[in-house]
Amino acid sequence: MTAAVRQLALVTGSAGGLGRALCDELCDGGFTVLRLARRADHAQGVAIDLCDPVASAATLARCLAPFDLAALEQFVFVSNAATIEPLGPIEQSRVDALARSLHVNLVSPVALIATALQMLASSPARKVLVNVTSGSALSARAGVALYSAAKAGMEHFVRCLAADQAHAVWPFVVVNADPGAMDTAMQATLRGAEPHAFPDAAHFAARHARGELADPQAVAAAIVRLALSDTLISGTRRHVRDPL
């Protein structure tokens, strides 16, 4: 076993943008943070390839195994990793690219969450899962069908998971958190896309030019406050602008 840890968190997609900011906020709050990303570029970094759901779940199990999970007081899992690509009509993408996108955005997150649920089922800690969602889960835009479908799927998965967890002895509190539009690499990809792949590229470029994109650090602080709130209701969808 590792040294006694009372507050443990894990964040996927931790290499940059919102993921890195979330890790910083959780560390400042006294959490030991496992940072899951494609590259392990931090002392607490864990290299994980979300294109392979089975291997990803096995990696997470190995990461959690050394901890005395029954001794935890608080556990926070932020499912943040996502890819916006491939952009454009799906018939213009290779099938392997379609599969990679759905693995990263939907299949691997579900596999990781299932692994965490199984390993912490007997832990009486306060356990919170935050699925970082998107407005794309609720609206239709040309060029982002795969991303939007996966986000919508994850949102409903979380709602159903909340119903399942209501019957657990030591349940997780599970929520969807919409961060809004942020100044991240994903936004840069959207506003830099060719119009045939993403017709709304000019709209996103204009929003960036007007300074309307939120700072990831401020969004991360709001998500962590949400995760730690005693008034959090399982199965709900929250926007970072919503009051606690």
N, C-alpha and C positions, 0 to 999 in steps of 0.2 A: 504494500500500500504506500501511497505518497504521504507526505506530511499532512496533518489534518487540515482539510479545506472546508470552510463553512459556507462560502458563497462561490458557486461555480457557474460560468456562462460559456456558451459557445456561439460563435457567429460565423455563418458561411459567407463567402464572398468578401473576405476581410482584407484583401490586398490594397484596396483603395476606395475612394469615394465614401459613400455612406457606411460601408462595412468597416473601414478603418476607423472612422469617426465613432461608430458604435463601440468598437473595442476600447478606444481611448476613454469614452464615457464610463463604460463598465469597470475598467481598471481603476479609474478615479473613484468609483463607488465602492472599491474594496473587493471586487470580484477577481478570482483567478479566471482568466479568459483563454479558451482554446480558439485559435484563429484558423479557420478552415478556408483554404484558398488553393488555387492551381499551383502556386509556388509558396513554399515555406520560407518566407523572407523575414521571419521574426522568431525570437527565442521561443515563443509559445505557438509558433506557426505549425500547421499540419498540412502537408501537401495532399490534395484530394482532387480526383478527376471526376466531376459530376457527369461526364459523358458515360460513365460506367456505374450505374446505380448499385450493382451488387458489390463491386469493389469499394464504393464510397461507404456503404453501410458497414462493411467489414472494417474499414479504416476507423470509422467513428467508434465502433465497438472496442477496438484496440485502444483508442484514446481514453475512453471512459473506464476501462477495466481497472487501471491502477488506483482509481479513487474509491474511497469509502463512501459510496453514494448514500448509504443509510444514515450517515452522520451529517449530511448536508442540511443547512438551514434554508437555503434558497438556491434555486436552479433556474437559469434563464437561457432559453434557446431562441436565437433570432435567425430565422430562415430568410436570408437576404440575397444570396447569390442568384444571378439571373443573366441571361443574354438576350439582346434585342435582335440578334441576327439568326437566320437570314432575313433581310428585308425584301419586300416585293411580293408579287403574286406567288403563291406556293408552287404553281406549275412551272415557274422559272428556276426553282431550286432543285438540287439533287436530293434524292430521298435520304441519303446518309446525313445531309445537312439538316433536313427536317427532323430526323430522329435525334440528332445531337441536341437540337434546340429543345425538344420536348423532354429529353432526359435531364438536361440542366435545369429547366424551368418547372418541371412537374414530377417526373418519375423519381429522380434522385432526392428532391426535397421530401417526398412522401416516404421513401425508403429510410432516409436519415431520421425523420420524425418517428417512424415506427420503431426504429432501433432504440432511440432515446426513451420512448414510452415503455418499451419492454425492459430496459435496463434500470429504469427508475420507478417501476411499478410499485416496489415495496418501500420506497423512500417517503417518509412523512414530510419531507421538505415542502416549502411553498414552491411550486413548479409552474413556470410560465413559458408558453410558446408564443412567439410573435412572428406571424407570417407577414413579411413586407410585401404589400400588394401594390396596385397601381390603378389609376383611373381607367386604364385600358381594359381592366376587368369588367367595367360597366358600360363602356362605349365602343363603337366600331369605327376604326380608321383603316383606310386602305394601306396595305404594305406591312402591317404588323399582326396578321391573323394568328400566327403561331404564338407569339408572345402574349397576345390578348387572350387567346383560348386557354393557355396554360395558367395565366393569372386568374381567370375566371374559375378554372378548375380547382386551383389551390384555395380560392376563397370558399367555394362550396365544400371542399374537403375539410377545411377548418370548421365550418358550421356543423358538419356531420360529426367531426371528431369531438366537438364540444358535447354533442348529444351522447356519444359513446362514453366520454369521460365522466358524465354525470352519474354513471353507474359504478365508477371505480372507487375503491376504498380510499386511495390517496390520489385524487384526480389532478391533472394538469388544468390550468386556466389557459385557454387557447383563444387568440384573437387575430384578426386581420388589421394591419396598420397601414394606412395610405400616407406615404410621405409627401405627396404632391410633387410638383416639378422641381427638380434640383439641378444645380450646376455641377453635373457629373460627366464622366466619359460617355455614358449612354446618351445623354442629351446632345453631346457633341456629335456623336454618330448620327443621330436623327437629323439635326439641322445641317449636317454636311452631306446627307444622302442625295443621290440623284432623284429628280422629281418623278421619274418613271417607277422608282422603287418605293419612294415615300412621298406622295403628293403634298403632304403637309409640312415639308421641310422648311419652306419659307416662313410659315407661321411660327415654328419653333425658333428659327433664327431671329425673328422679330422679337419674340419674348425674351430671348437672351440679350438682345441689344437694348431692350428697355429695362434690364435689370430685374426681371420678374422671377428669376429662378432662385430658389432657396439655397442657403448655405448648408451643405451636408452636416457640418458640426452642430448647427442649431437644430436640424431635424433629428440627428442622433440623440441629442439631449432630450428632445420631446418624446422620442420613442422609449428611451430608458425610463423617463418619468412615468410613462404609461405602463411599462412593464412592472414597475415597482409599486404602482398605485394599489392601495387596499380596496378601492372601489371598482376595480376592473371586473367586467362581467364576461364570462366565457361565451364564445360564439359570436361576439359582436364585431362590427366593422368600425374602426375609429380612424379619423383623419387627424394628422398631427395638429391641425388648427382647433380641433374640438377641445373644449375644456374638460378637465378630469372630473 
